[in-house]
Amino acid sequence: MSDDFKRVESHACPMSTCSAPAGSPCRTGKGKVAIQYHTARFRLVPQLAKALNVPTPAVRKPGSVWTQLPRPAGAGTELVGHVRLGYARASTARQSLDSQLDSLAEAGVTRVFSEKISTRATQRPELDKAVKLAGELRASGVRVTLVVHEHKRLGRGIELATLAEELKASDVGLQFLTGELQGSHDPSGVVFTVLAALSGMEREYIRDRTLEGHESARKRGKTIGGASVANDAMLSMALHLRSQEMSLRDIAARLVITTGKKKGQHPSPATVMRMLREHDERTTTMEPAR
């Protein structure tokens, strides 16, 4: 049996409609044991923060009348100690980390994760290790702060905001030793809130610009998403299968690419949707006005 439920139940449920104390499963508004734990509760566990749901195990008898169970030892106790983990990064191998490491040492940080990797890199192994360890330490009941020389060492824009969201979910603090965001920031503080808001705004901005670019390209007759893999025979078959009310996924599974690097493979459902949509748009344009 997975012990995920024990990690979840080490925290009280923050949902006002539940408020199950540590040691007990979540409850429904009708006083029954909930089938799954509330999202706000299992996100307090770093390892489960990104899970879609966490089911209540059979041992808790989901659907039965909810009763409070014994509170686990140590639950709700005051945080013991304060661990400050450091992170340093340089963009290229030629750049020195010395100034950052010196700054972190002067700030009293003894455990530092460092790497030389570009800001554009989507994976930063040492940063991932630092964040993982911070979450594990925090889950053990220790107050944790991730200390960085300057916020740009963590990333810019959406990367920094996304990281802030992850740290907030683990209840890990942030401290910048210099720069525009210099100072210590609590996960419930305004900096985390602003970064999360900026993250959402930037995602929407990127999405809107992408859609505008696609629309502009279509008006100019350009193909979106790389070279086209469709041909007249594929279109004809796709139209026939659509007339039989088949789903895009099923249509894609019946079609085969006959040319190019993907020869012999099936097109994606998105490719089929684009092919059919473009056909419908052309047909509508060619229809004489009534």
C-alpha positions as CSV (number, residue, x, y, z in Angstrom):
1,M,0.0,0.0,0.0
2,S,1.3,3.5,-0.9
3,D,2.1,5.6,2.2
4,D,1.2,8.8,0.3
5,F,-1.8,9.2,2.5
6,K,0.4,9.2,5.6
7,R,2.3,12.2,4.2
8,V,-0.9,14.0,3.4
9,E,-2.4,13.3,6.8
10,S,0.6,14.6,8.6
11,H,-0.9,18.0,7.7
12,A,-4.3,19.4,8.7
13,C,-6.6,20.1,5.7
14,P,-6.7,23.9,5.0
15,M,-10.1,23.7,3.3
16,S,-12.6,25.5,5.4
17,T,-15.3,23.1,4.3
18,C,-13.2,20.2,5.6
19,S,-10.7,21.3,8.2
20,A,-9.8,17.6,9.0
21,P,-7.1,17.6,11.7
22,A,-3.7,15.9,11.1
23,G,-4.1,12.1,11.3
24,S,-7.6,12.0,9.8
25,P,-8.8,11.7,6.2
26,C,-10.6,14.5,4.4
27,R,-14.3,14.7,4.8
28,T,-17.2,15.8,2.6
29,G,-19.8,18.5,3.4
30,K,-22.2,15.6,4.3
31,G,-19.8,14.2,6.9
32,K,-18.5,11.3,4.9
33,V,-14.9,10.2,4.4
34,A,-13.9,11.9,1.1
35,I,-12.9,9.6,-1.8
36,Q,-9.8,11.7,-2.4
37,Y,-7.8,14.2,-0.4
38,H,-8.5,17.9,-1.1
39,T,-6.0,19.5,-3.5
40,A,-5.0,22.2,-1.0
41,R,-4.0,19.5,1.4
42,F,-1.9,17.1,-0.7
43,R,-0.1,20.0,-2.2
44,L,1.5,20.6,1.2
45,V,3.6,17.5,0.5
46,P,6.4,18.4,-1.9
47,Q,6.4,15.0,-3.6
48,L,2.7,15.3,-4.3
49,A,2.4,19.0,-5.1
50,K,2.0,18.4,-8.8
51,A,-0.3,15.4,-8.6
52,L,-3.8,15.6,-10.1
53,N,-5.4,13.8,-7.1
54,V,-4.5,11.6,-4.2
55,P,-7.1,8.9,-3.5
56,T,-8.1,8.0,0.0
57,P,-6.9,4.4,0.7
58,A,-9.4,1.6,1.5
59,V,-8.1,1.5,5.1
60,R,-9.8,4.8,5.7
61,K,-13.1,3.5,4.3
62,P,-14.0,6.2,1.8
63,G,-17.7,6.9,1.8
64,S,-18.2,5.8,5.4
65,V,-19.2,8.2,8.2
66,W,-16.2,10.5,9.1
67,T,-14.8,10.2,12.6
68,Q,-11.7,11.9,13.9
69,L,-8.7,9.5,14.2
70,P,-5.7,9.8,16.6
71,R,-3.4,12.7,15.9
72,P,0.1,11.5,14.8
73,A,3.0,12.2,17.2
74,G,4.7,15.4,16.3
75,A,1.9,16.8,14.1
76,G,1.4,20.5,14.5
77,T,4.6,21.0,16.5
78,E,6.7,24.2,16.1
79,L,9.3,24.2,13.4
80,V,12.7,23.0,14.7
81,G,15.8,24.8,13.3
82,H,16.4,26.7,10.2
83,V,18.3,25.4,7.2
84,R,19.6,27.8,4.5
85,L,20.5,26.2,1.2
86,G,22.5,28.2,-1.4
87,Y,22.4,28.2,-5.2
88,A,24.9,29.7,-7.6
89,R,24.9,29.7,-11.4
90,A,27.0,31.1,-14.2
91,S,25.8,31.1,-17.8
92,T,29.0,29.8,-19.4
93,A,32.0,27.7,-18.4
94,R,34.3,30.7,-18.7
95,Q,32.4,32.7,-16.1
96,S,33.5,32.5,-12.5
97,L,31.3,31.5,-9.6
98,D,33.7,32.9,-7.0
99,S,31.9,36.1,-6.3
100,Q,28.6,34.3,-5.8
101,L,30.1,31.6,-3.6
102,D,31.9,34.3,-1.5
103,S,28.7,36.2,-1.1
104,L,26.8,33.0,0.0
105,A,29.6,32.1,2.5
106,E,29.5,35.6,4.0
107,A,25.7,35.1,4.5
108,G,26.4,32.0,6.5
109,V,25.3,29.4,3.9
110,T,27.3,26.2,4.2
111,R,25.4,23.9,1.7
112,V,25.6,25.3,-1.8
113,F,24.5,23.8,-5.1
114,S,26.3,25.4,-8.1
115,E,26.5,24.9,-11.9
116,K,27.5,26.5,-15.1
117,I,24.6,26.4,-17.4
118,S,22.7,28.8,-19.7
119,T,19.6,30.6,-18.6
120,R,18.0,29.1,-21.7
121,A,18.5,25.6,-20.5
122,T,15.2,24.0,-19.6
123,Q,16.8,21.5,-17.1
124,R,19.2,22.7,-14.4
125,P,20.2,19.6,-12.4
126,E,21.8,21.4,-9.4
127,L,18.8,23.7,-9.0
128,D,16.5,20.8,-9.1
129,K,18.5,19.0,-6.4
130,A,18.4,22.2,-4.2
131,V,14.7,22.5,-4.6
132,K,14.1,18.8,-3.9
133,L,16.2,18.9,-0.8
134,A,14.6,22.1,0.4
135,G,11.1,20.4,0.1
136,E,12.2,17.3,1.9
137,L,13.7,19.2,4.8
138,R,10.7,21.4,5.1
139,A,8.4,18.3,5.1
140,S,10.4,17.0,8.1
141,G,9.5,20.1,10.1
142,V,12.5,22.3,9.5
143,R,12.2,25.9,8.3
144,V,14.0,26.2,5.0
145,T,15.2,29.2,2.9
146,L,16.8,29.0,-0.5
147,V,19.5,31.7,-0.7
148,V,20.7,33.2,-4.0
149,H,23.1,36.0,-4.8
150,E,20.6,37.7,-7.2
151,H,17.2,36.6,-8.6
152,K,18.6,36.5,-12.2
153,R,20.7,33.5,-11.1
154,L,17.4,31.6,-10.8
155,G,16.0,32.7,-14.1
156,R,13.9,35.4,-15.6
157,G,10.2,36.0,-16.3
158,I,8.2,32.9,-16.4
159,E,11.0,30.6,-15.2
160,L,11.5,32.6,-12.0
161,A,7.7,32.8,-11.4
162,T,7.3,29.0,-12.0
163,L,10.1,28.3,-9.5
164,A,8.5,30.6,-7.0
165,E,5.2,28.7,-7.3
166,E,7.1,25.4,-6.6
167,L,8.8,26.8,-3.6
168,K,5.6,28.3,-2.3
169,A,3.9,24.9,-2.6
170,S,6.6,23.4,-0.4
171,D,6.5,26.4,2.0
172,V,10.2,27.2,1.3
173,G,11.4,30.8,1.7
174,L,13.6,32.8,-0.7
175,Q,16.4,35.2,0.1
176,F,18.3,37.3,-2.5
177,L,21.5,38.9,-1.3
178,T,21.5,41.7,-3.8
179,G,19.6,43.1,-6.8
180,E,16.0,44.4,-7.3
181,L,14.5,41.8,-5.0
182,Q,17.1,41.9,-2.3
183,G,15.9,40.6,1.0
184,S,14.1,37.6,2.6
185,H,10.7,36.6,1.3
186,D,8.2,34.4,3.0
187,P,6.1,32.0,0.8
188,S,3.0,33.8,1.9
189,G,4.5,37.2,1.1
190,V,3.9,39.7,-1.6
191,V,6.9,38.7,-3.8
192,F,5.6,35.2,-4.2
193,T,2.2,36.5,-5.0
194,V,3.5,39.0,-7.6
195,L,5.7,36.4,-9.3
196,A,2.8,34.0,-9.5
197,A,0.6,36.7,-11.1
198,L,3.4,37.6,-13.5
199,S,3.7,34.0,-14.4
200,G,0.1,33.8,-15.4
201,M,0.2,37.1,-17.3
202,E,3.3,36.0,-19.3
203,R,1.7,32.6,-20.1
204,E,-1.4,34.4,-21.5
205,Y,0.9,36.9,-23.4
206,I,2.9,34.0,-25.0
207,R,-0.3,32.2,-25.9
208,D,-1.9,35.3,-27.5
209,R,1.2,36.1,-29.5
210,T,1.5,32.5,-30.7
211,L,-2.1,32.4,-31.8
212,E,-1.7,35.8,-33.6
213,G,1.4,34.5,-35.4
214,H,-0.4,31.3,-36.5
215,E,-3.3,33.3,-37.8
216,S,-1.1,35.7,-39.7
217,A,0.8,32.8,-41.2
218,R,-2.4,31.1,-42.4
219,K,-3.5,34.3,-44.1
220,R,-0.3,34.3,-46.0
221,G,-0.7,30.7,-47.0
222,K,2.1,29.4,-44.8
223,T,2.1,26.0,-43.1
224,I,2.0,26.0,-39.3
225,G,4.0,23.4,-37.4
226,G,6.6,22.4,-39.9
227,A,6.4,20.8,-43.3
228,S,3.0,19.4,-44.3
229,V,2.6,15.6,-44.3
230,A,-0.8,15.7,-46.0
231,N,-1.7,15.0,-49.6
232,D,-4.9,14.7,-51.6
233,A,-5.3,11.0,-50.9
234,M,-4.9,11.5,-47.2
235,L,-7.4,14.3,-47.2
236,S,-9.9,12.3,-49.1
237,M,-9.6,9.4,-46.7
238,A,-9.8,11.8,-43.7
239,L,-13.0,13.4,-45.1
240,H,-14.5,9.9,-45.6
241,L,-13.7,8.8,-42.1
242,R,-15.0,12.1,-40.7
243,S,-18.3,11.5,-42.5
244,Q,-18.6,8.3,-40.5
245,E,-18.4,10.4,-37.3
246,M,-15.0,9.0,-36.2
247,S,-12.9,10.9,-33.7
248,L,-9.7,12.8,-34.7
249,R,-7.6,10.2,-32.8
250,D,-9.3,7.3,-34.7
251,I,-8.9,9.1,-38.0
252,A,-5.2,9.7,-37.4
253,A,-4.7,6.0,-36.6
254,R,-6.2,5.0,-40.0
255,L,-4.0,7.4,-42.0
256,V,-0.3,6.8,-43.1
257,I,2.2,9.4,-44.1
258,T,3.6,8.5,-47.6
259,T,6.5,11.0,-48.0
260,G,9.3,12.8,-46.0
261,K,11.1,11.9,-42.8
262,K,7.9,10.6,-41.2
263,K,7.0,8.2,-44.0
264,G,5.2,5.2,-42.8
265,Q,4.1,6.9,-39.5
266,H,0.6,8.1,-38.5
267,P,-0.1,11.8,-38.5
268,S,-1.0,13.3,-35.1
269,P,-4.7,14.2,-34.3
270,A,-3.6,17.9,-34.3
271,T,-2.3,17.5,-37.9
272,V,-5.6,15.8,-39.0
273,M,-7.6,18.6,-37.3
274,R,-5.5,21.3,-39.1
275,M,-5.9,19.5,-42.5
276,L,-9.7,19.2,-42.2
277,R,-10.0,22.8,-40.9
278,E,-8.0,24.2,-43.8
279,H,-10.1,22.1,-46.2
280,D,-13.3,23.5,-44.7
281,E,-12.0,27.1,-44.9
282,R,-11.1,26.7,-48.5
283,T,-14.5,25.1,-49.3
284,T,-16.3,28.0,-47.6
285,T,-14.2,30.6,-49.5
286,M,-14.9,29.0,-52.8
287,E,-18.7,28.7,-52.3
288,P,-20.5,31.3,-54.4
289,A,-22.4,34.0,-52.5
290,R,-26.2,33.4,-52.4
